[in-house]
Amino acid sequence: MAARNKDDSADTPPDAGFDQRLERLEALVGELEHGGLGLEASIARYQEGVKLLRECRTTLESFRKRVEELGADGTSAPFAGDPDARAGGG
């Protein structure tokens, strides 16, 4: 009885991109929502999902910083329909 399934680590290689990690995370959520997994398998999937979530958040934060740096020349502004650009707290 092995504690770790070899297939689990093969799904997201260390050099996987954001899209690959996100796809794997969505697959893990689907597996957990569907049920039918044993307790150990469920915990392993959950643990892998938490790791992937952290990696995705880190990647998104680095992308956000890159976009801010690209727009730091002062000539860019959020487009008018941007829901994140709240002027006046409406």
N, C-alpha and C positions, 0 to 999 in steps of 0.2 A: 504494500500500500504506500504510494508516494504522496508526499505532502503537497507537492506542486505539480500541476499538469504541464507537460512540456508544450502543449498547444497554446496555453495561456500566454507565455512569453513570446511565442512565435508570431502572434497576431500584431504586435506593435514593436517593431525593431527599434533599437536605440536611436537610429537616425531617421525615424518616421517623422513626416511632416505634420503640420497642424491638422490637415484634412484627414489623414490616416488616423491620427489619435482621436479626433472627433467621431469618426465612423466607428472605431472600436468602442468608444465610450457609449455611443448610441446602441450598439449591439449588446453591450453589457447590461445597460438599463433594460433593454427588451428581454434579455434572459432572466433578469431578476423579477421583472414585472410578470412574466409568463408563469413563473414558479416552476415547480417540479425538480428543482435542484436540491441536493442535500445541504445540510447546514455548513459543512466545511467548504463545499463548492460555492455556496452563496457568499460566504465570508471572503473567500479568495477573489471572487468577481467584484465584490464591493471594494475590497482593498485595491485591486487593480484600477477600478473606476475612480477612486479618490486620487490615486497617483496621476492618472490621466487628466483628471479635472484640474489638478494643480498645474500640470505641464501646459494645458491649454490656456489657463488663466495667465500664466507667465508669458506665454507666446503672445497672447492678445495684448498684454500690457506693453511688451516690447514693440509690437506693431503700432500701438497707440502713440508711443513716444516717438517713433519714426515719423508718423504722420504729422505730429505736432512740430517736429523739427523741420519737416518739409514746408510747413505753412508758417514758419517763424519769420519769414521775410517781411511780414506786415501787410502784404497785399491780399491775403486770402481771408475770407470770412465764411462762416457757415451759410449754407444755402437757406433760402427763406422757409422751406418746409421741414427743416431739421427739428425733430421732436426733442433733441437734447439741448438745443440752443434756446433757452428760455429767457426772453427779455421781459422783465417786469413781473415774473412769477405768476403767469396766467394760467 
